[in-house]
Amino acid sequence: MITEAELLQAALRGYQAERDRLDQVIADIQARIGNPRGGGAPAPVRRTMSAAARQRIDAAQRKRWAKFHKR
């Protein structure tokens, strides 16, 4: 007769084997789609902001700070 501990150990071995198989499938898919964690994908391009946009953001922030400190 199989004990509960033996049954759990067998289930654990089966689940670990399934996890290893799934890890391999996931790694293969990531390699095919160029996932950055796969190692080969380039970093995303950062968008630059115009000087006028930075000035608008600066002005809005100064206005928020002035309103906050006015209270």
PQR file with spaces between the fields and no chain letter, atoms N, CA, C, O and H, PARSE charges and radii, in Angstrom:
ATOM       1  N    MET     1       0.842   -1.185    0.000 -0.4000 1.5000
ATOM       2  CA   MET     1       0.000    0.000    0.000 -0.0000 2.0000
ATOM       3  C    MET     1       0.889    1.251    0.000  0.5500 1.7000
ATOM       4  O    MET     1       1.904    1.306    0.695 -0.5500 1.4000
ATOM       5  N    ILE     2       0.497    2.229   -0.775 -0.4000 1.5000
ATOM       6  CA   ILE     2       1.259    3.458   -0.902 -0.0000 2.0000
ATOM       7  C    ILE     2       0.868    4.410    0.230  0.5500 1.7000
ATOM       8  O    ILE     2      -0.313    4.634    0.496 -0.5500 1.4000
ATOM       9  H    ILE     2      -0.327    2.184   -1.339  0.4000 1.0000
ATOM      10  N    THR     3       1.888    4.963    0.885 -0.4000 1.5000
ATOM      11  CA   THR     3       1.607    5.914    1.955 -0.0000 2.0000
ATOM      12  C    THR     3       1.328    7.288    1.359  0.5500 1.7000
ATOM      13  O    THR     3       1.621    7.554    0.194 -0.5500 1.4000
ATOM      14  H    THR     3       2.847    4.782    0.669  0.4000 1.0000
ATOM      15  N    GLU     4       0.762    8.136    2.178 -0.4000 1.5000
ATOM      16  CA   GLU     4       0.462    9.502    1.721 -0.0000 2.0000
ATOM      17  C    GLU     4       1.736   10.245    1.343  0.5500 1.7000
ATOM      18  O    GLU     4       1.745   10.990    0.363 -0.5500 1.4000
ATOM      19  H    GLU     4       0.523    7.919    3.125  0.4000 1.0000
ATOM      20  N    ALA     5       2.810   10.056    2.101 -0.4000 1.5000
ATOM      21  CA   ALA     5       4.073   10.725    1.821 -0.0000 2.0000
ATOM      22  C    ALA     5       4.615   10.279    0.461  0.5500 1.7000
ATOM      23  O    ALA     5       5.100   11.109   -0.308 -0.5500 1.4000
ATOM      24  H    ALA     5       2.804    9.451    2.897  0.4000 1.0000
ATOM      25  N    GLU     6       4.540    8.983    0.154 -0.4000 1.5000
ATOM      26  CA   GLU     6       5.017    8.484   -1.135 -0.0000 2.0000
ATOM      27  C    GLU     6       4.177    9.042   -2.280  0.5500 1.7000
ATOM      28  O    GLU     6       4.703    9.382   -3.340 -0.5500 1.4000
ATOM      29  H    GLU     6       4.145    8.308    0.779  0.4000 1.0000
ATOM      30  N    LEU     7       2.887    9.130   -2.060 -0.4000 1.5000
ATOM      31  CA   LEU     7       1.996    9.681   -3.073 -0.0000 2.0000
ATOM      32  C    LEU     7       2.320   11.145   -3.340  0.5500 1.7000
ATOM      33  O    LEU     7       2.360   11.581   -4.491 -0.5500 1.4000
ATOM      34  H    LEU     7       2.460    8.853   -1.200  0.4000 1.0000
ATOM      35  N    LEU     8       2.550   11.902   -2.266 -0.4000 1.5000
ATOM      36  CA   LEU     8       2.891   13.312   -2.423 -0.0000 2.0000
ATOM      37  C    LEU     8       4.241   13.484   -3.120  0.5500 1.7000
ATOM      38  O    LEU     8       4.406   14.386   -3.942 -0.5500 1.4000
ATOM      39  H    LEU     8       2.517   11.548   -1.331  0.4000 1.0000
ATOM      40  N    GLN     9       5.207   12.621   -2.793 -0.4000 1.5000
ATOM      41  CA   GLN     9       6.511   12.707   -3.443 -0.0000 2.0000
ATOM      42  C    GLN     9       6.398   12.412   -4.941  0.5500 1.7000
ATOM      43  O    GLN     9       7.039   13.072   -5.759 -0.5500 1.4000
ATOM      44  H    GLN     9       5.073   11.889   -2.125  0.4000 1.0000
ATOM      45  N    ALA    10       5.593   11.433   -5.287 -0.4000 1.5000
ATOM      46  CA   ALA    10       5.398   11.109   -6.701 -0.0000 2.0000
ATOM      47  C    ALA    10       4.708   12.267   -7.422  0.5500 1.7000
ATOM      48  O    ALA    10       5.079   12.609   -8.545 -0.5500 1.4000
ATOM      49  H    ALA    10       5.072   10.897   -4.623  0.4000 1.0000
ATOM      50  N    ALA    11       3.714   12.863   -6.784 -0.4000 1.5000
ATOM      51  CA   ALA    11       3.030   14.008   -7.384 -0.0000 2.0000
ATOM      52  C    ALA    11       3.997   15.173   -7.559  0.5500 1.7000
ATOM      53  O    ALA    11       3.977   15.849   -8.588 -0.5500 1.4000
ATOM      54  H    ALA    11       3.413   12.584   -5.872  0.4000 1.0000
ATOM      55  N    LEU    12       4.835   15.406   -6.566 -0.4000 1.5000
ATOM      56  CA   LEU    12       5.816   16.484   -6.635 -0.0000 2.0000
ATOM      57  C    LEU    12       6.779   16.272   -7.795  0.5500 1.7000
ATOM      58  O    LEU    12       7.075   17.212   -8.533 -0.5500 1.4000
ATOM      59  H    LEU    12       4.851   14.857   -5.730  0.4000 1.0000
ATOM      60  N    ARG    13       7.273   15.038   -7.964 -0.4000 1.5000
ATOM      61  CA   ARG    13       8.178   14.749   -9.083 -0.0000 2.0000
ATOM      62  C    ARG    13       7.472   15.000  -10.414  0.5500 1.7000
ATOM      63  O    ARG    13       8.068   15.547  -11.341 -0.5500 1.4000
ATOM      64  H    ARG    13       7.032   14.274   -7.364  0.4000 1.0000
ATOM      65  N    GLY    14       6.226   14.608  -10.507 -0.4000 1.5000
ATOM      66  CA   GLY    14       5.472   14.824  -11.745 -0.0000 2.0000
ATOM      67  C    GLY    14       5.278   16.300  -12.033  0.5500 1.7000
ATOM      68  O    GLY    14       5.451   16.740  -13.169 -0.5500 1.4000
ATOM      69  H    GLY    14       5.742   14.163   -9.754  0.4000 1.0000
ATOM      70  N    TYR    15       4.921   17.067  -11.016 -0.4000 1.5000
ATOM      71  CA   TYR    15       4.720   18.511  -11.199 -0.0000 2.0000
ATOM      72  C    TYR    15       6.030   19.220  -11.540  0.5500 1.7000
ATOM      73  O    TYR    15       6.038   20.149  -12.347 -0.5500 1.4000
ATOM      74  H    TYR    15       4.780   16.710  -10.093  0.4000 1.0000
ATOM      75  N    GLN    16       7.137   18.788  -10.931 -0.4000 1.5000
ATOM      76  CA   GLN    16       8.428   19.390  -11.249 -0.0000 2.0000
ATOM      77  C    GLN    16       8.832   19.097  -12.692  0.5500 1.7000
ATOM      78  O    GLN    16       9.389   19.960  -13.371 -0.5500 1.4000
ATOM      79  H    GLN    16       7.131   18.033  -10.276  0.4000 1.0000
ATOM      80  N    ALA    17       8.552   17.890  -13.156 -0.4000 1.5000
ATOM      81  CA   ALA    17       8.855   17.548  -14.548 -0.0000 2.0000
ATOM      82  C    ALA    17       8.004   18.398  -15.490  0.5500 1.7000
ATOM      83  O    ALA    17       8.500   18.878  -16.509 -0.5500 1.4000
ATOM      84  H    ALA    17       8.099   17.189  -12.605  0.4000 1.0000
ATOM      85  N    GLU    18       6.746   18.583  -15.159 -0.4000 1.5000
ATOM      86  CA   GLU    18       5.863   19.413  -15.973 -0.0000 2.0000
ATOM      87  C    GLU    18       6.336   20.867  -15.970  0.5500 1.7000
ATOM      88  O    GLU    18       6.309   21.529  -17.007 -0.5500 1.4000
ATOM      89  H    GLU    18       6.344   18.193  -14.330  0.4000 1.0000
ATOM      90  N    ARG    19       6.769   21.366  -14.811 -0.4000 1.5000
ATOM      91  CA   ARG    19       7.281   22.735  -14.716 -0.0000 2.0000
ATOM      92  C    ARG    19       8.525   22.907  -15.582  0.5500 1.7000
ATOM      93  O    ARG    19       8.671   23.920  -16.266 -0.5500 1.4000
ATOM      94  H    ARG    19       6.791   20.828  -13.968  0.4000 1.0000
ATOM      95  N    ASP    20       9.419   21.924  -15.557 -0.4000 1.5000
ATOM      96  CA   ASP    20      10.628   21.995  -16.375 -0.0000 2.0000
ATOM      97  C    ASP    20      10.268   22.026  -17.858  0.5500 1.7000
ATOM      98  O    ASP    20      10.872   22.771  -18.629 -0.5500 1.4000
ATOM      99  H    ASP    20       9.300   21.101  -15.001  0.4000 1.0000
ATOM     100  N    ARG    21       9.288   21.221  -18.257 -0.4000 1.5000
ATOM     101  CA   ARG    21       8.866   21.198  -19.650 -0.0000 2.0000
ATOM     102  C    ARG    21       8.270   22.547  -20.040  0.5500 1.7000
ATOM     103  O    ARG    21       8.569   23.072  -21.113 -0.5500 1.4000
ATOM     104  H    ARG    21       8.797   20.616  -17.631  0.4000 1.0000
ATOM     105  N    LEU    22       7.423   23.112  -19.167 -0.4000 1.5000
ATOM     106  CA   LEU    22       6.807   24.410  -19.449 -0.0000 2.0000
ATOM     107  C    LEU    22       7.854   25.526  -19.489  0.5500 1.7000
ATOM     108  O    LEU    22       7.758   26.428  -20.321 -0.5500 1.4000
ATOM     109  H    LEU    22       7.180   22.686  -18.296  0.4000 1.0000
ATOM     110  N    ASP    23       8.845   25.474  -18.606 -0.4000 1.5000
ATOM     111  CA   ASP    23       9.913   26.474  -18.631 -0.0000 2.0000
ATOM     112  C    ASP    23      10.642   26.457  -19.972  0.5500 1.7000
ATOM     113  O    ASP    23      10.996   27.508  -20.508 -0.5500 1.4000
ATOM     114  H    ASP    23       8.922   24.741  -17.931  0.4000 1.0000
ATOM     115  N    GLN    24      10.862   25.276  -20.503 -0.4000 1.5000
ATOM     116  CA   GLN    24      11.539   25.160  -21.795 -0.0000 2.0000
ATOM     117  C    GLN    24      10.662   25.719  -22.914  0.5500 1.7000
ATOM     118  O    GLN    24      11.158   26.419  -23.796 -0.5500 1.4000
ATOM     119  H    GLN    24      10.575   24.422  -20.069  0.4000 1.0000
ATOM     120  N    VAL    25       9.375   25.420  -22.884 -0.4000 1.5000
ATOM     121  CA   VAL    25       8.458   25.940  -23.903 -0.0000 2.0000
ATOM     122  C    VAL    25       8.401   27.465  -23.828  0.5500 1.7000
ATOM     123  O    VAL    25       8.417   28.136  -24.860 -0.5500 1.4000
ATOM     124  H    VAL    25       8.972   24.851  -22.167  0.4000 1.0000
ATOM     125  N    ILE    26       8.335   28.017  -22.612 -0.4000 1.5000
ATOM     126  CA   ILE    26       8.296   29.469  -22.434 -0.0000 2.0000
ATOM     127  C    ILE    26       9.578   30.106  -22.961  0.5500 1.7000
ATOM     128  O    ILE    26       9.527   31.135  -23.635 -0.5500 1.4000
ATOM     129  H    ILE    26       8.322   27.472  -21.774  0.4000 1.0000
ATOM     130  N    ALA    27      10.717   29.508  -22.663 -0.4000 1.5000
ATOM     131  CA   ALA    27      11.998   30.044  -23.140 -0.0000 2.0000
ATOM     132  C    ALA    27      12.055   30.022  -24.670  0.5500 1.7000
ATOM     133  O    ALA    27      12.552   30.964  -25.287 -0.5500 1.4000
ATOM     134  H    ALA    27      10.759   28.672  -22.115  0.4000 1.0000
ATOM     135  N    ASP    28      11.551   28.957  -25.274 -0.4000 1.5000
ATOM     136  CA   ASP    28      11.547   28.875  -26.738 -0.0000 2.0000
ATOM     137  C    ASP    28      10.664   29.966  -27.337  0.5500 1.7000
ATOM     138  O    ASP    28      11.050   30.603  -28.317 -0.5500 1.4000
ATOM     139  H    ASP    28      11.147   28.192  -24.772  0.4000 1.0000
ATOM     140  N    ILE    29       9.502   30.183  -26.767 -0.4000 1.5000
ATOM     141  CA   ILE    29       8.592   31.216  -27.273 -0.0000 2.0000
ATOM     142  C    ILE    29       9.214   32.594  -27.098  0.5500 1.7000
ATOM     143  O    ILE    29       9.155   33.415  -28.013 -0.5500 1.4000
ATOM     144  H    ILE    29       9.189   29.666  -25.970  0.4000 1.0000
ATOM     145  N    GLN    30       9.806   32.861  -25.944 -0.4000 1.5000
ATOM     146  CA   GLN    30      10.439   34.152  -25.710 -0.0000 2.0000
ATOM     147  C    GLN    30      11.570   34.389  -26.699  0.5500 1.7000
ATOM     148  O    GLN    30      11.751   35.512  -27.169 -0.5500 1.4000
ATOM     149  H    GLN    30       9.853   32.194  -25.201  0.4000 1.0000
ATOM     150  N    ALA    31      12.319   33.371  -27.015 -0.4000 1.5000
ATOM     151  CA   ALA    31      13.410   33.511  -27.977 -0.0000 2.0000
ATOM     152  C    ALA    31      12.857   33.833  -29.368  0.5500 1.7000
ATOM     153  O    ALA    31      13.454   34.604  -30.120 -0.5500 1.4000
ATOM     154  H    ALA    31      12.172   32.458  -26.633  0.4000 1.0000
ATOM     155  N    ARG    32      11.716   33.237  -29.699 -0.4000 1.5000
ATOM     156  CA   ARG    32      11.127   33.463  -31.029 -0.0000 2.0000
ATOM     157  C    ARG    32      10.545   34.864  -31.169  0.5500 1.7000
ATOM     158  O    ARG    32      10.572   35.437  -32.259 -0.5500 1.4000
ATOM     159  H    ARG    32      11.231   32.611  -29.089  0.4000 1.0000
ATOM     160  N    ILE    33      10.013   35.429  -30.070 -0.4000 1.5000
ATOM     161  CA   ILE    33       9.400   36.760  -30.165 -0.0000 2.0000
ATOM     162  C    ILE    33      10.372   37.869  -29.792  0.5500 1.7000
ATOM     163  O    ILE    33      10.026   39.045  -29.903 -0.5500 1.4000
ATOM     164  H    ILE    33       9.991   34.964  -29.185  0.4000 1.0000
ATOM     165  N    GLY    34      11.566   37.530  -29.358 -0.4000 1.5000
ATOM     166  CA   GLY    34      12.560   38.553  -29.037 -0.0000 2.0000
ATOM     167  C    GLY    34      12.284   39.239  -27.720  0.5500 1.7000
ATOM     168  O    GLY    34      12.478   40.450  -27.617 -0.5500 1.4000
ATOM     169  H    GLY    34      11.847   36.575  -29.267  0.4000 1.0000
ATOM     170  N    ASN    35      11.845   38.527  -26.721 -0.4000 1.5000
ATOM     171  CA   ASN    35      11.581   39.074  -25.399 -0.0000 2.0000
ATOM     172  C    ASN    35      12.881   39.593  -24.798  0.5500 1.7000
ATOM     173  O    ASN    35      13.883   38.878  -24.821 -0.5500 1.4000
ATOM     174  H    ASN    35      11.687   37.543  -26.805  0.4000 1.0000
ATOM     175  N    PRO    36      12.902   40.846  -24.245 -0.5600 1.5000
ATOM     176  CA   PRO    36      14.128   41.386  -23.656  0.2800 2.0000
ATOM     177  C    PRO    36      14.723   40.485  -22.590  0.5500 1.7000
ATOM     178  O    PRO    36      15.944   40.450  -22.438 -0.5500 1.4000
ATOM     179  N    ARG    37      13.899   39.754  -21.846 -0.4000 1.5000
ATOM     180  CA   ARG    37      14.452   38.863  -20.834 -0.0000 2.0000
ATOM     181  C    ARG    37      15.123   37.669  -21.486  0.5500 1.7000
ATOM     182  O    ARG    37      15.882   36.946  -20.842 -0.5500 1.4000
ATOM     183  H    ARG    37      12.907   39.783  -21.970  0.4000 1.0000
ATOM     184  N    GLY    38      14.841   37.461  -22.772 -0.4000 1.5000
ATOM     185  CA   GLY    38      15.504   36.405  -23.507 -0.0000 2.0000
ATOM     186  C    GLY    38      16.941   36.766  -23.819  0.5500 1.7000
ATOM     187  O    GLY    38      17.748   35.888  -24.126 -0.5500 1.4000
ATOM     188  H    GLY    38      14.224   38.049  -23.296  0.4000 1.0000
ATOM     189  N    GLY    39      17.276   38.054  -23.745 -0.4000 1.5000
ATOM     190  CA   GLY    39      18.649   38.481  -23.878 -0.0000 2.0000
ATOM     191  C    GLY    39      19.011   39.159  -25.187  0.5500 1.7000
ATOM     192  O    GLY    39      19.993   39.901  -25.219 -0.5500 1.4000
ATOM     193  H    GLY    39      16.621   38.767  -23.496  0.4000 1.0000
ATOM     194  N    GLY    40      18.269   38.945  -26.273 -0.4000 1.5000
ATOM     195  CA   GLY    40      18.727   39.454  -27.547 -0.0000 2.0000
ATOM     196  C    GLY    40      18.023   40.702  -28.049  0.5500 1.7000
ATOM     197  O    GLY    40      18.443   41.262  -29.061 -0.5500 1.4000
ATOM     198  H    GLY    40      17.472   38.343  -26.247  0.4000 1.0000
ATOM     199  N    ALA    41      16.976   41.158  -27.389 -0.4000 1.5000
ATOM     200  CA   ALA    41      16.206   42.287  -27.910 -0.0000 2.0000
ATOM     201  C    ALA    41      16.854   43.614  -27.518  0.5500 1.7000
ATOM     202  O    ALA    41      17.376   43.741  -26.411 -0.5500 1.4000
ATOM     203  H    ALA    41      16.635   40.703  -26.566  0.4000 1.0000
ATOM     204  N    PRO    42      16.826   44.601  -28.413 -0.5600 1.5000
ATOM     205  CA   PRO    42      17.392   45.912  -28.071  0.2800 2.0000
ATOM     206  C    PRO    42      16.480   46.664  -27.107  0.5500 1.7000
ATOM     207  O    PRO    42      15.290   46.370  -26.991 -0.5500 1.4000
ATOM     208  N    ALA    43      17.061   47.631  -26.426 -0.4000 1.5000
ATOM     209  CA   ALA    43      16.286   48.445  -25.491 -0.0000 2.0000
ATOM     210  C    ALA    43      15.325   49.336  -26.278  0.5500 1.7000
ATOM     211  O    ALA    43      15.632   49.732  -27.402 -0.5500 1.4000
ATOM     212  H    ALA    43      18.028   47.869  -26.520  0.4000 1.0000
ATOM     213  N    PRO    44      14.162   49.656  -25.696 -0.5600 1.5000
ATOM     214  CA   PRO    44      13.227   50.523  -26.401  0.2800 2.0000
ATOM     215  C    PRO    44      13.810   51.929  -26.594  0.5500 1.7000
ATOM     216  O    PRO    44      14.600   52.407  -25.780 -0.5500 1.4000
ATOM     217  N    VAL    45      13.408   52.568  -27.673 -0.4000 1.5000
ATOM     218  CA   VAL    45      13.895   53.910  -27.983 -0.0000 2.0000
ATOM     219  C    VAL    45      13.157   54.911  -27.109  0.5500 1.7000
ATOM     220  O    VAL    45      11.929   54.892  -27.031 -0.5500 1.4000
ATOM     221  H    VAL    45      12.766   52.181  -28.334  0.4000 1.0000
ATOM     222  N    ARG    46      13.907   55.781  -26.455 -0.4000 1.5000
ATOM     223  CA   ARG    46      13.296   56.798  -25.601 -0.0000 2.0000
ATOM     224  C    ARG    46      12.865   57.971  -26.454  0.5500 1.7000
ATOM     225  O    ARG    46      13.589   58.401  -27.352 -0.5500 1.4000
ATOM     226  H    ARG    46      14.905   55.797  -26.519  0.4000 1.0000
ATOM     227  N    ARG    47      11.684   58.485  -26.169 -0.4000 1.5000
ATOM     228  CA   ARG    47      11.185   59.626  -26.922 -0.0000 2.0000
ATOM     229  C    ARG    47      11.756   60.908  -26.341  0.5500 1.7000
ATOM     230  O    ARG    47      11.872   61.048  -25.123 -0.5500 1.4000
ATOM     231  H    ARG    47      11.096   58.136  -25.440  0.4000 1.0000
ATOM     232  N    THR    48      12.108   61.833  -27.202 -0.4000 1.5000
ATOM     233  CA   THR    48      12.639   63.114  -26.745 -0.0000 2.0000
ATOM     234  C    THR    48      11.511   64.131  -26.682  0.5500 1.7000
ATOM     235  O    THR    48      10.514   64.019  -27.396 -0.5500 1.4000
ATOM     236  H    THR    48      12.013   61.720  -28.191  0.4000 1.0000
ATOM     237  N    MET    49      11.680   65.109  -25.833 -0.4000 1.5000
ATOM     238  CA   MET    49      10.663   66.127  -25.629 -0.0000 2.0000
ATOM     239  C    MET    49      11.208   67.461  -26.126  0.5500 1.7000
ATOM     240  O    MET    49      12.371   67.797  -25.901 -0.5500 1.4000
ATOM     241  H    MET    49      12.489   65.200  -25.254  0.4000 1.0000
ATOM     242  N    SER    50      10.359   68.202  -26.797 -0.4000 1.5000
ATOM     243  CA   SER    50      10.806   69.489  -27.324 -0.0000 2.0000
ATOM     244  C    SER    50      11.007   70.478  -26.177  0.5500 1.7000
ATOM     245  O    SER    50      10.492   70.286  -25.076 -0.5500 1.4000
ATOM     246  H    SER    50       9.415   67.929  -26.980  0.4000 1.0000
ATOM     247  N    ALA    51      11.756   71.525  -26.455 -0.4000 1.5000
ATOM     248  CA   ALA    51      12.002   72.558  -25.449 -0.0000 2.0000
ATOM     249  C    ALA    51      10.692   73.240  -25.067  0.5500 1.7000
ATOM     250  O    ALA    51      10.482   73.560  -23.897 -0.5500 1.4000
ATOM     251  H    ALA    51      12.174   71.680  -27.350  0.4000 1.0000
ATOM     252  N    ALA    52       9.815   73.465  -26.035 -0.4000 1.5000
ATOM     253  CA   ALA    52       8.532   74.108  -25.745 -0.0000 2.0000
ATOM     254  C    ALA    52       7.682   73.241  -24.809  0.5500 1.7000
ATOM     255  O    ALA    52       7.014   73.757  -23.912 -0.5500 1.4000
ATOM     256  H    ALA    52       9.986   73.205  -26.986  0.4000 1.0000
ATOM     257  N    ALA    53       7.713   71.944  -25.021 -0.4000 1.5000
ATOM     258  CA   ALA    53       6.953   71.043  -24.156 -0.0000 2.0000
ATOM     259  C    ALA    53       7.513   71.060  -22.738  0.5500 1.7000
ATOM     260  O    ALA    53       6.754   71.059  -21.769 -0.5500 1.4000
ATOM     261  H    ALA    53       8.255   71.525  -25.749  0.4000 1.0000
ATOM     262  N    ARG    54       8.840   71.073  -22.615 -0.4000 1.5000
ATOM     263  CA   ARG    54       9.456   71.143  -21.277 -0.0000 2.0000
ATOM     264  C    ARG    54       9.085   72.452  -20.587  0.5500 1.7000
ATOM     265  O    ARG    54       8.839   72.467  -19.380 -0.5500 1.4000
ATOM     266  H    ARG    54       9.456   71.074  -23.403  0.4000 1.0000
ATOM     267  N    GLN    55       9.043   73.543  -21.336 -0.4000 1.5000
ATOM     268  CA   GLN    55       8.674   74.835  -20.747 -0.0000 2.0000
ATOM     269  C    GLN    55       7.228   74.815  -20.264  0.5500 1.7000
ATOM     270  O    GLN    55       6.928   75.349  -19.197 -0.5500 1.4000
ATOM     271  H    GLN    55       9.243   73.531  -22.316  0.4000 1.0000
ATOM     272  N    ARG    56       6.328   74.204  -21.038 -0.4000 1.5000
ATOM     273  CA   ARG    56       4.920   74.109  -20.607 -0.0000 2.0000
ATOM     274  C    ARG    56       4.792   73.281  -19.337  0.5500 1.7000
ATOM     275  O    ARG    56       4.038   73.634  -18.431 -0.5500 1.4000
ATOM     276  H    ARG    56       6.572   73.771  -21.906  0.4000 1.0000
ATOM     277  N    ILE    57       5.530   72.183  -19.276 -0.4000 1.5000
ATOM     278  CA   ILE    57       5.494   71.334  -18.082 -0.0000 2.0000
ATOM     279  C    ILE    57       6.065   72.083  -16.887  0.5500 1.7000
ATOM     280  O    ILE    57       5.502   72.019  -15.794 -0.5500 1.4000
ATOM     281  H    ILE    57       6.143   71.896  -20.012  0.4000 1.0000
ATOM     282  N    ASP    58       7.176   72.794  -17.077 -0.4000 1.5000
ATOM     283  CA   ASP    58       7.789   73.577  -16.000 -0.0000 2.0000
ATOM     284  C    ASP    58       6.820   74.641  -15.484  0.5500 1.7000
ATOM     285  O    ASP    58       6.676   74.827  -14.276 -0.5500 1.4000
ATOM     286  H    ASP    58       7.634   72.847  -17.964  0.4000 1.0000
ATOM     287  N    ALA    59       6.160   75.334  -16.405 -0.4000 1.5000
ATOM     288  CA   ALA    59       5.231   76.388  -16.005 -0.0000 2.0000
ATOM     289  C    ALA    59       4.056   75.799  -15.222  0.5500 1.7000
ATOM     290  O    ALA    59       3.624   76.372  -14.222 -0.5500 1.4000
ATOM     291  H    ALA    59       6.277   75.184  -17.387  0.4000 1.0000
ATOM     292  N    ALA    60       3.547   74.670  -15.672 -0.4000 1.5000
ATOM     293  CA   ALA    60       2.430   74.042  -14.967 -0.0000 2.0000
ATOM     294  C    ALA    60       2.852   73.601  -13.570  0.5500 1.7000
ATOM     295  O    ALA    60       2.089   73.743  -12.614 -0.5500 1.4000
ATOM     296  H    ALA    60       3.898   74.204  -16.484  0.4000 1.0000
ATOM     297  N    GLN    61       4.066   73.066  -13.450 -0.4000 1.5000
ATOM     298  CA   GLN    61       4.551   72.633  -12.138 -0.0000 2.0000
ATOM     299  C    GLN    61       4.739   73.826  -11.207  0.5500 1.7000
ATOM     300  O    GLN    61       4.372   73.754  -10.034 -0.5500 1.4000
ATOM     301  H    GLN    61       4.685   72.950  -14.226  0.4000 1.0000
ATOM     302  N    ARG    62       5.307   74.923  -11.711 -0.4000 1.5000
ATOM     303  CA   ARG    62       5.456   76.119  -10.883 -0.0000 2.0000
ATOM     304  C    ARG    62       4.093   76.626  -10.418  0.5500 1.7000
ATOM     305  O    ARG    62       3.955   77.073   -9.279 -0.5500 1.4000
ATOM     306  H    ARG    62       5.605   74.981  -12.664  0.4000 1.0000
ATOM     307  N    LYS    63       3.087   76.561  -11.287 -0.4000 1.5000
ATOM     308  CA   LYS    63       1.744   77.002  -10.930 -0.0000 2.0000
ATOM     309  C    LYS    63       1.165   76.114   -9.831  0.5500 1.7000
ATOM     310  O    LYS    63       0.546   76.615   -8.892 -0.5500 1.4000
ATOM     311  H    LYS    63       3.199   76.197  -12.212  0.4000 1.0000
ATOM     312  N    ARG    64       1.361   74.794   -9.941 -0.4000 1.5000
ATOM     313  CA   ARG    64       0.869   73.879   -8.896 -0.0000 2.0000
ATOM     314  C    ARG    64       1.551   74.164   -7.567  0.5500 1.7000
ATOM     315  O    ARG    64       0.897   74.206   -6.525 -0.5500 1.4000
ATOM     316  H    ARG    64       1.863   74.386  -10.704  0.4000 1.0000
ATOM     317  N    TRP    65       2.887   74.363   -7.603 -0.4000 1.5000
ATOM     318  CA   TRP    65       3.610   74.633   -6.373 -0.0000 2.0000
ATOM     319  C    TRP    65       3.147   75.959   -5.751  0.5500 1.7000
ATOM     320  O    TRP    65       2.979   76.054   -4.535 -0.5500 1.4000
ATOM     321  H    TRP    65       3.419   74.329   -8.449  0.4000 1.0000
ATOM     322  N    ALA    66       2.946   76.958   -6.575 -0.4000 1.5000
ATOM     323  CA   ALA    66       2.495   78.257   -6.057 -0.0000 2.0000
ATOM     324  C    ALA    66       1.139   78.117   -5.396  0.5500 1.7000
ATOM     325  O    ALA    66       0.909   78.675   -4.323 -0.5500 1.4000
ATOM     326  H    ALA    66       3.082   76.881   -7.563  0.4000 1.0000
ATOM     327  N    LYS    67       0.243   77.378   -6.023 -0.4000 1.5000
ATOM     328  CA   LYS    67      -1.096   77.188   -5.455 -0.0000 2.0000
ATOM     329  C    LYS    67      -1.010   76.424   -4.128  0.5500 1.7000
ATOM     330  O    LYS    67      -1.705   76.757   -3.168 -0.5500 1.4000
ATOM     331  H    LYS    67       0.430   76.925   -6.895  0.4000 1.0000
ATOM     332  N    PHE    68      -0.154   75.398   -4.084 -0.4000 1.5000
ATOM     333  CA   PHE    68       0.006   74.599   -2.880 -0.0000 2.0000
ATOM     334  C    PHE    68       0.574   75.439   -1.730  0.5500 1.7000
ATOM     335  O    PHE    68       0.087   75.354   -0.602 -0.5500 1.4000
ATOM     336  H    PHE    68       0.410   75.127   -4.864  0.4000 1.0000
ATOM     337  N    HIS    69       1.593   76.243   -2.011 -0.4000 1.5000
ATOM     338  CA   HIS    69       2.258   77.017   -0.964 -0.0000 2.0000
ATOM     339  C    HIS    69       1.464   78.263   -0.588  0.5500 1.7000
ATOM     340  O    HIS    69       1.737   78.877    0.443 -0.5500 1.4000
ATOM     341  H    HIS    69       1.988   76.312   -2.927  0.4000 1.0000
ATOM     342  N    LYS    70       0.520   78.632   -1.379 -0.4000 1.5000
ATOM     343  CA   LYS    70      -0.312   79.808   -1.093 -0.0000 2.0000
ATOM     344  C    LYS    70      -1.244   79.533    0.095  0.5500 1.7000
ATOM     345  O    LYS    70      -1.583   80.439    0.857 -0.5500 1.4000
ATOM     346  H    LYS    70       0.298   78.133   -2.216  0.4000 1.0000
ATOM     347  N    ARG    71      -1.647   78.280    0.236 -0.4000 1.5000
ATOM     348  CA   ARG    71      -2.611   77.907    1.295 -0.0000 2.0000
ATOM     349  C    ARG    71      -2.046   78.107    2.675  0.5500 1.7000
ATOM     350  O    ARG    71      -2.728   77.842    3.665 -0.5500 1.4000
ATOM     351  H    ARG    71      -1.372   77.544   -0.382  0.4000 1.0000
